[in-house]
Amino acid sequence: QVQLVESGGGLVQAGGSLRLSCAASGDTICISAMGWFRQAPGKERELVAAITGDDSTNYADSVKGRFTISRDNAKNTLYLHMSSLKPEDTAVYYCNTDPFGDVGVRCDYWGQGTQVTVSS
């Protein structure tokens, strides 16, 4: 069992920055690779960024150069620093324990999501 709690969302002007946090607790064997997903109204949930167990990172083309994923293992916290935000980034952002879809279902967990709204 893993519990994920996102925070840090809010309303920001285009061009601004925001940092999202995801606090994880529970079964640590399920916490290796981690990722941030987002879902906008009427759109499918998409992977934004992921970080592997050895701290390699991956980003969607739409956010490369603007978003940075990181984690503090001592605090069991995942971060997503977002800069140069665009209205297109508006979505609910979720953290997840299976960004690559390659773990067992018992280790696939989602947070409740945090809303990010970017105004133009």
C-alpha positions in Angstrom: 0.0 0.0 0.0 1.2 3.4 -1.0 -0.3 6.8 -0.2 0.5 9.8 -2.4 -0.5 13.3 -1.6 0.1 16.1 -4.2 0.3 19.8 -3.3 1.5 23.1 -4.7 -1.0 23.7 -7.5 -2.7 27.0 -8.0 -3.4 29.8 -10.4 -0.4 31.3 -12.1 0.1 33.8 -14.9 1.6 32.6 -18.2 5.4 32.7 -18.0 5.4 32.1 -14.3 6.7 29.2 -12.2 5.2 26.7 -9.8 6.6 23.7 -7.9 4.5 20.7 -7.2 5.2 18.2 -4.4 4.1 14.6 -3.9 4.6 13.1 -0.5 4.8 9.3 -0.5 4.3 6.9 2.3 3.7 3.2 2.7 5.3 0.2 1.0 8.7 1.4 -0.2 9.2 -1.6 -2.5 6.6 0.0 -4.8 8.5 3.3 -4.9 11.3 3.1 -7.5 10.5 5.0 -10.7 8.0 7.8 -10.1 6.2 10.1 -12.5 4.0 13.1 -13.0 0.9 12.9 -15.2 -1.6 15.5 -16.1 -5.1 15.5 -17.4 -7.0 18.5 -18.9 -10.8 18.5 -19.3 -11.8 16.4 -22.3 -8.3 15.0 -22.8 -6.5 11.8 -21.9 -4.2 11.6 -19.0 -0.6 12.0 -20.2 2.8 11.4 -18.8 4.6 14.7 -18.2 7.9 13.6 -16.6 9.4 10.5 -14.9 12.4 9.8 -12.8 13.9 6.3 -12.6 15.3 4.4 -9.6 18.8 5.6 -10.6 17.6 9.2 -11.0 17.5 9.3 -14.8 14.8 11.6 -16.1 12.4 11.6 -19.0 10.1 14.4 -20.2 7.3 14.8 -22.6 8.4 16.9 -25.6 5.9 19.6 -24.7 7.6 20.3 -21.4 11.3 19.7 -22.2 13.4 22.6 -21.1 10.6 24.0 -18.9 9.8 21.4 -16.3 12.2 19.6 -14.0 11.4 16.4 -12.0 13.4 15.6 -8.9 13.0 13.8 -5.6 14.2 13.8 -2.1 14.5 10.1 -1.1 15.1 11.0 2.5 11.8 12.8 2.6 10.0 10.4 0.3 8.9 13.4 -1.7 8.7 13.9 -5.5 8.8 17.3 -7.1 7.9 18.9 -10.3 9.3 22.4 -10.9 7.5 24.1 -13.7 8.7 27.3 -15.4 7.7 29.3 -18.4 4.2 28.1 -17.9 1.7 28.2 -20.7 -2.1 28.1 -20.7 -1.8 24.7 -22.4 -0.2 23.4 -19.1 -3.5 23.9 -17.3 -4.6 20.5 -16.0 -4.9 18.4 -12.9 -1.5 17.0 -12.1 -1.0 13.6 -10.5 1.9 11.7 -9.2 2.2 8.0 -9.9 4.4 5.0 -8.9 4.3 3.3 -12.3 5.2 5.9 -15.0 6.4 3.3 -17.4 3.6 0.8 -16.9 6.0 -2.0 -16.1 5.3 -2.8 -12.4 2.7 -5.1 -10.9 -0.8 -3.8 -10.3 -0.2 -3.9 -6.6 2.4 -1.2 -7.0 0.4 1.1 -9.3 -0.8 4.0 -7.1 -2.1 7.6 -7.8 -2.4 10.7 -5.8 -5.6 12.7 -5.6 -4.2 15.4 -8.0 -3.5 19.0 -7.7 -5.0 21.7 -10.0 -2.7 23.9 -12.0 -4.3 26.8 -13.9 -2.3 29.1 -16.1 -3.9 32.3 -17.2 -3.1 34.1 -20.4 
